[in-house]
Amino acid sequence: MKQFQCELSWSASRAKEWERCQREYWYGRYASWGWWTEQPRGDKYEIMVHKCLTSLPAHAGDCAHRAIQRWFELKRDGTTMSTKELFEECVELFRDGWRQSAGDDWKAKPNKSVHLDEHHYGREIPKERTDMARQLLERCAKYFCESPDLASARDAHPDSWRSLETMDTYQFLGTKVYAVPDFAFTDGDMLHIYDWKTGKPREDDIFQLHTYALYACEKWSTDPEQITLHAAYLGEGKVQSVAVDLNQLSEAQDRMSFSLREMMDAHYDPDVDDLMMENWVASPEPRKCGWCRFRGICPEVVQ
């Protein structure tokens, strides 16, 4: 049997988790390590269950991503989904996840199933919220299929595609860095990288796209000045497009370096190293703790 090792890795989402609360990062990256070896199931398994929780908006966003991936896969096979068909795909994915979470289906494979934070903590989900999720999915499907802003992405020939929701890694400072560009294609000498967003614009969105640009430079030997980044806010109905600027790319690399070096200082292998909890300082704040998926097990939670 392959021997797994708890290795340090980096991604923009992990960096955000680290910055938000290092105790949350510890729960998410180390505390459940080895849960699959527990007989009977114990604390590590329980932490893993909390680690896999997702929120209603995040679930809706994931459904939109998977439905759009399916749209491209069908196009590659010679079929195009209509706006109505894409929306129905989103809704069916949402319903499947809801059924898993609301019942006991998630318990069979909690690390591969949808389990909503709201269901886990017994929060009432009013119809207004599910209606909002449905409306969001409808807006996303309509904007993706019909907006001229995304015509070049929709029309790109499959031979020009470089990435479609493909999880990959590259090395930075001797550490594995994860990159999952939602969609990337070439048009002549230019490379276009898209990130589908179902939430509101955030400053870190462009930073995340720049980490994908670094990935493109490393994996595909792309000239950075021939990369255009697109944050497509499907629910908002707009696209923010940015040509890669060498100074901004360098700043993103510096930010990655700073983040990664902080993580390196705290990293340990739970199988062989002693745990030093002073490395995992909690950042208890009502605003953060109230939505943290580990709030049911973390002793530092502030209500």
Buried (B, 14 or more C-beta within 10 A) or exposed (E): EEEEEBEBBBBBEBBBBBEBBBBBBBBBBBBBBBBEEBEEEEEBBBBBBBBBBBEBBBBBBBBBBBBBBBBBBBBEEEEEBEBEBBBBBBBEBBEEBBEBBBEEBBEEEBBEBBBBBBBBEEEEBEEEBBEBBBEBBBBBBBBBBEBEBBEEBBEBEEEBBBBBBBEEBBEBEEBEBBBBBBBBBBBEEBBBBBBBBBBEEEEBBBBBBBBBBBBBBBBEEBEBEBBBBBBBBBBBEBBBEBEBEEEBBEEBBEBBEEBBEBBEEBBBEBEEEEEEEEEBEBBBEEEBBEEBBBBBBBEBBBE
